[in-house]
Amino acid sequence: MTEMVQATGPSAARVSDTYRWTQLLIGVAAMVMIANYQYGWTFFVPDIQKKFGWDRASIQWAFTLFVLFETWLVPVEGWFVDKYGPRLVVLIAGILCALGWAINAQATTLNGYYLGMIVAGIGAGAVYGTCVGNALKWFPDKRGLAAGITAAGFGAGSALTVAPIQAMIQDSGFQTTFLYFGLGQGIIIVILAFFLFAPKAGQVPATVQRGNVIQSRRNYAPTEVIREPIFWLMYFMFVLVGAGGLMVTANLKPIAVDWKVDNISVTLVGLTMTTVTFAATIDRILNGLTRPFFGWISDMIGRENTMFIAFGIEGVGIWALYMLGHDPVWFVILSGLVFFAWGEIYSLFPSTCTDTFGAKFATTNAGLLYTAKGTAALLVPMANYMQQASGHWDTVFVIAAGANILASLLALAVLKPWRRTIVAKASA
């Protein structure tokens, strides 16, 4: 059975909270650097389509392949992290991230973009899984908050580059933008890798049992986790919630174009931008803030109670965007609500997984659950095909809203009592 780095050698002295938070912030910085690989993609799609004439659904397969390789290889990358530590994995990941968008900059075929996004996906996934897993290990006393802050780097990390990316695409072309942003982000990740460490035994607090936060003291190996039915319930719920958010992420600008609100100026809180730029900026910020916010809430009221609230808001938000989003102001506000209620899955599910199956193999086990994002990404091209076949987005939005409501009910009615039973048996 694989032993994690922190479990090898003699126990070390407890480290200061300052040191723990420094490790967390290094992970957050690395997450910021991979954010554009997912959230910046939507700005490139119209120009790729215009230059080469490919249909949108075919282009969006590049996004789907990115998410698949970003997620489905995380358990393998997590195994390397748990065995060898985070530094080597993140260093290689930074090189792959730079290479992926460099390939996109030279691509002239769909297969070229598919290859570029696959390479970038492998790199981004290695960074994501490593940094979230490291946060879960350093903060057993604040898992929801730590995972949320780390995931916030990915969710909000592209907020400041929304306008610069669009401006560079307009001024220098999307291929130059791919190259410069890809190289810059990859180089910074490589530098940050040298400062990442995994905790050793004794350096962090013990697991806690308080109120609604239930944590197992048993450490499940990955081979045990995949045999637990409750893991597959979490996986199913992750897919239900993840699909709707990924569909909006990949198609934010195309949806705005189809609804003819993309270039209309919107003024809110004293700021004026076009609908897409405003929506994309506020979406990234709220998508980042929601992760530590709901993670912190879950540390107090419990994971499942928080899921019930957040997933319910997401379902209502998607439905409201469908009903009112043809108005540019409502498009900005409600797309922000959708992202705010969606992004928390990247703090709630890793925390719930580690609470249930232990911290020893946290990177690998949380990575196994994170592959659900890749499964959800398979539904993104299906959404585009449904839109092309019908000429509208109605069915896509209705299905996405219903899926979130179902996940909300499952969290409270099924996952909560079942997980309590599982943890109690493991403790006994």
Salt bridges, closest charged atoms under 4 A:
GLU3 OE1 - LYS360 NZ 2.97
ASP17 OD1 - ARG20 NH2 2.89
GLU70 OE1 - LYS373 NZ 3.05
ASP82 OD1 - LYS137 NZ 2.54
ASP141 OD1 - ARG20 NH1 3.02
ASP141 OD2 - LYS142 NZ 3.35
GLU224 OE2 - ARG218 NH2 2.44
ASP258 OD2 - ARG56 NH1 3.32
ASP299 OD1 - ARG303 NH1 2.72
GLU304 OE2 - ARG419 NE 2.58
ASP355 OD1 - ARG143 NH1 3.03
ASP355 OD2 - ARG303 NE 2.74
ASP394 OD1 - HIS392 ND1 3.62
